[in-house]
Amino acid sequence: MTTIETLAREIAAMRSPTWAKLARLRKAIKDADGVEDAGRYRAVALRKYVVGSSDIEIDDGAMVSKGDDGAFVAAWVWVAESELGG
């Protein structure tokens, strides 16, 4: 049984699910993008591109798309209005 299934069953059996239990389920669902090591790809992308930059952000549950020898990690890239030109 997966983490999501286990948490969903526990929550369904509770009369009043705790916020912590619901938060764990939400995180498990966000992390279930089907890519093995998705969290590790996100962590490397954060270290490589985000640390020290205010122009790039990567969400905790950013989409990860696996390729042959790596993966693309979805990111937000800041573009200032001043860069749009006339």
C-alpha positions in Angstrom: 0.0 0.0 0.0 1.3 3.5 -0.9 1.8 6.3 1.6 -1.2 8.1 0.0 -3.4 5.1 0.4 -2.3 4.5 4.0 -2.9 8.2 5.0 -6.2 8.3 3.1 -7.4 5.2 5.0 -6.3 6.6 8.4 -8.0 9.9 7.7 -11.2 8.2 6.5 -11.3 6.2 9.8 -11.0 9.3 11.9 -14.0 11.3 13.1 -12.0 14.6 13.0 -8.8 14.3 11.1 -5.9 16.4 12.5 -4.5 19.2 10.4 -1.1 17.5 10.6 -2.4 14.3 9.1 -4.2 16.2 6.3 -0.9 18.1 5.7 1.0 14.9 5.4 -1.6 13.6 2.9 -1.4 16.8 0.8 2.4 16.6 0.7 2.3 12.9 -0.3 -0.1 13.7 -3.2 2.1 16.7 -4.3 5.2 14.4 -4.3 3.5 11.6 -6.3 4.5 12.9 -9.7 5.6 9.4 -10.8 9.3 10.3 -11.2 11.6 8.3 -9.0 13.9 10.6 -7.1 11.8 13.7 -8.0 12.7 15.2 -4.6 16.4 14.8 -5.3 16.1 16.4 -8.7 14.3 19.4 -7.1 17.0 19.6 -4.4 19.8 19.7 -6.9 17.9 22.3 -9.0 17.4 24.5 -5.9 21.2 24.3 -5.1 22.3 24.9 -8.7 19.9 27.6 -9.8 18.1 29.2 -6.9 20.6 29.7 -4.1 21.9 33.2 -4.4 19.3 34.2 -7.0 16.2 36.2 -6.5 15.1 35.7 -10.1 14.4 32.0 -10.1 12.1 30.0 -7.8 11.2 26.4 -7.6 8.1 25.3 -5.8 8.2 22.5 -3.2 6.1 20.2 -5.4 7.5 21.5 -8.8 6.8 19.2 -11.7 9.7 16.9 -12.7 9.9 15.4 -16.2 12.4 12.6 -16.5 14.6 12.3 -19.6 17.2 9.7 -20.7 20.0 10.9 -18.4 18.4 13.6 -16.2 15.2 15.5 -15.6 13.7 18.9 -16.2 12.4 20.6 -13.1 9.7 23.3 -13.5 10.8 26.7 -12.2 9.5 30.3 -12.0 11.7 32.8 -13.7 11.3 36.5 -12.9 11.1 39.1 -15.7 11.0 42.7 -14.6 8.7 45.1 -16.4 11.7 47.3 -17.2 13.0 44.4 -19.4 10.0 44.4 -21.7 11.2 47.4 -23.6 9.1 50.1 -25.2 
